Amino acid sequence: MRHGVLDTPIGPVTLVVDDDGALTGCYLDAQRHLPASDGFGPRDDTAVAGAARQLTEYFAGERRTFDLPLALATGTPFQQRVWQALGEIPYGETISYGELAARIGQPTASRAVGLANGRNPISIVVPCHRVVGANGTLTGYGGGLTRKQALLDLERGHAQLSLV
């Protein structure tokens, strides 16, 4: 494992890659379920350069999809299914936790989907910020609701990011 820290308009983001160069983590500095940094390995900005470039393009409004090798190695099989489904939510769109639960074939599991969503280790790239409450309101985000709103506004073309 190796890591780097990218300064972004929503604050520092720690990128973690495995020995094969696959992204295993994309963590906001105030993320609720932030793992211990001693598991990130040594700092190596070169190792995370591809992910850093694509995130920079995303924040500049120049990238709508990510083309990165991902390694979602942690997580239960249920969490893995939720994280896979998150990647299928189109840029600039939102769905509810209940809709996401239905997409993975467990329509009564919206609370469990919310918990899995909160444990997503590759935020932004695996777009957990695109999941909202049943009535469209913002609910839960490991990096805080202000950041969730900022990411959604960016994707909808409503604002330039400037939280920091």
Disulfide bonds with the S-S distance in Angstrom:
none
